[in-house]
Amino acid sequence: MKLNPRKCKEIVIDPLEYNTTVLRPIIIENTIIEKFKQYKLFGVILTDDLKWKEHIAYIYGKACKRLYSLRVLRKAGVEVKNMSKVYLAIHKTSIRICCTREPLKSLNPEKRVMKNS
């Protein structure tokens, strides 16, 4: 297998607060591979300390942007029944797809987003 050094990324997973280990950079074809503290992979933000904070903030921001349409509909005087259809058709599925169940179970992202809209 041949690796393309321009497409390779390095992230060191280390949940410890104090990192005393100094790692040498990875070199492929005389090119040093970039190191990242966080990286977005398949819509999930991975961080070097394996915390969910950055991913939750990203999903929360994304959901708030999408809920702008519901605010506009509410200000225009659209009935709640029709607004709920818009929510179910567009927004609820995108929030469910973007959120994993286990780490966000206690946060209940749908209620948190709807409360702020």
C-alpha positions as CSV (number, residue, x, y, z in Angstrom):
1,M,0.0,0.0,0.0
2,K,1.3,3.4,-0.9
3,L,0.4,6.4,1.2
4,N,-0.1,9.9,-0.1
5,P,1.7,12.3,2.3
6,R,-0.5,15.3,1.3
7,K,-3.6,13.4,2.4
8,C,-2.3,11.9,5.6
9,K,-3.0,13.5,9.0
10,E,-1.7,12.6,12.4
11,I,-3.5,12.9,15.7
12,V,-2.0,11.6,18.9
13,I,-4.6,10.3,21.3
14,D,-3.5,11.1,24.8
15,P,-6.1,11.7,27.5
16,L,-3.5,12.6,30.2
17,E,-3.2,16.2,31.2
18,Y,0.6,16.2,31.4
19,N,2.3,14.9,28.3
20,T,5.9,14.1,29.1
21,T,6.6,12.0,26.0
22,V,8.1,13.7,23.0
23,L,7.2,11.9,19.8
24,R,9.2,12.2,16.6
25,P,7.3,13.4,13.5
26,I,6.1,10.8,11.0
27,I,7.9,11.2,7.6
28,I,6.6,9.7,4.4
29,E,8.6,10.2,1.2
30,N,10.6,13.0,2.9
31,T,7.4,14.9,3.8
32,I,6.5,15.5,7.5
33,I,2.9,14.6,8.3
34,E,0.8,17.3,9.9
35,K,-0.2,16.9,13.5
36,F,-3.6,18.0,14.7
37,K,-5.3,18.6,18.0
38,Q,-8.7,18.0,16.5
39,Y,-9.9,16.6,13.2
40,K,-13.3,16.2,11.6
41,L,-13.9,12.7,10.3
42,F,-17.2,11.5,8.9
43,G,-19.0,14.4,10.5
44,V,-17.6,13.6,14.0
45,I,-15.0,15.9,15.5
46,L,-12.2,13.9,17.1
47,T,-9.9,15.5,19.6
48,D,-6.6,14.3,21.0
49,D,-8.1,14.0,24.5
50,L,-11.2,12.1,23.3
51,K,-13.7,14.7,24.8
52,W,-17.1,15.3,23.2
53,K,-17.2,19.1,23.9
54,E,-16.1,20.3,20.5
55,H,-18.4,17.9,18.7
56,I,-21.4,18.8,20.8
57,A,-20.7,22.5,20.2
58,Y,-20.4,21.9,16.5
59,I,-23.7,20.0,16.3
60,Y,-25.5,22.6,18.6
61,G,-24.4,25.4,16.3
62,K,-25.5,23.5,13.2
63,A,-28.9,22.8,14.7
64,C,-29.4,26.5,15.7
65,K,-28.6,27.6,12.1
66,R,-31.2,25.2,10.8
67,L,-33.8,26.3,13.3
68,Y,-33.7,29.8,12.0
69,S,-36.4,28.9,9.5
70,L,-38.8,28.0,12.4
71,R,-38.1,31.4,13.9
72,V,-39.0,33.1,10.6
73,L,-42.2,31.0,10.3
74,R,-43.2,31.9,13.9
75,K,-42.7,35.6,13.2
76,A,-44.7,35.3,10.0
77,G,-47.7,33.9,12.0
78,V,-47.7,30.3,10.7
79,E,-49.7,27.9,12.7
80,V,-47.9,25.6,15.2
81,K,-49.3,22.5,13.4
82,N,-47.6,23.5,10.1
83,M,-44.4,24.5,12.0
84,S,-44.2,21.1,13.6
85,K,-44.5,19.5,10.1
86,V,-41.5,21.6,9.0
87,Y,-39.6,20.6,12.1
88,L,-40.3,16.9,11.6
89,A,-39.5,16.9,7.9
90,I,-36.2,18.9,8.0
91,H,-34.8,19.5,11.4
92,K,-35.4,16.5,13.7
93,T,-33.8,14.0,11.3
94,S,-30.7,16.1,10.9
95,I,-30.3,16.5,14.6
96,R,-30.8,12.7,15.2
97,I,-28.3,11.8,12.4
98,C,-25.6,14.1,13.7
99,C,-25.9,13.1,17.4
100,T,-24.8,9.8,18.8
101,R,-26.9,8.4,21.5
102,E,-24.6,7.4,24.4
103,P,-22.6,10.6,25.2
104,L,-25.5,12.9,24.5
105,K,-28.2,10.9,26.3
106,S,-28.0,13.1,29.4
107,L,-27.9,16.4,27.4
108,N,-31.1,15.7,25.3
109,P,-30.0,17.9,22.4
110,E,-33.5,18.1,20.8
111,K,-35.0,19.7,23.9
112,R,-32.0,22.0,24.3
113,V,-32.2,23.2,20.7
114,M,-36.0,23.6,20.7
115,K,-35.8,25.6,24.0
116,N,-33.4,28.1,22.4
117,S,-35.4,28.5,19.2
